[in-house]
Amino acid sequence: VLSAGALPGLSGLLPRWLARQGLDSAATLTAYCGGLETCSPTVAHDLMLSLSSGGADGAAYGEPLAAV
């Protein structure tokens, strides 16, 4: 399955939760992700698609269903 996301779940929920905590202001949120899994051609394709948006009319690939 392409574009399932390298960071599903918490990566979509945590920023929304933090935003709802009544912080005075926030300019950025930086997250780091890593892994040691084998990089198959499908994984490489998925990673390349996730580097920037580029779907129809500039839309991002896939939908962040966990954050909806």
N, C-alpha and C positions, 0 to 999 in steps of 0.2 A: 504494500500500500504506500504510494508516494504521498508526500506532504502530510503525513500523520503528525508530524511535529517532533522536533528533538527535545522539546521541553513541554510535554503535555501536562495538563492538570494544574499543579501548584504555580507554575510560571504565569498562568493566566489569572488565577484566583488571588494570589498574594498581592499584586499591584492594586487590584480593586479593593481588597480588604484594607490595605494600608491607606488608600485614598479616603476611605470612609471613617478613619479613626480620628478625624477632626484636626489633622495637622494644620498648622498655620500656613505653611507653604512647602512645596516640594518642586524642585526643578528637574531632578533626574533620579532614575533608579538604575543601578548597574547590577547585572546578574552574570555569573560565570557558570559554565556548564562544561563537563568533560566526561570522557569515557574511554574504555579500553577495548571496545567491541571491534570485531572484524569489519573492515570497511569494504563491503561488496559494491559492485557497480550501482545497485539500487540505492544503497545507503549514500553513496557519493552523489547520485542524482538528487536525492531528497535534500541533502545538505546544500547543494548548489542552489536549489530552488528556494531554500529558506534564507539565503543571504540577503535578498532584497525582494521587494514586491515586483511583480511583472506579469500578473494575470491579465485578464481582459480589462481594458481601460485603466491599467496601472493598479488594479486590485491585487491584494496579497493572495498567494496561493492558499486554498483551503479556508476553513472557518474556525475561529477560536471557540469551539463549542463548550469547552469547560468554563469559559469566562462569561458565557451568555447568561 
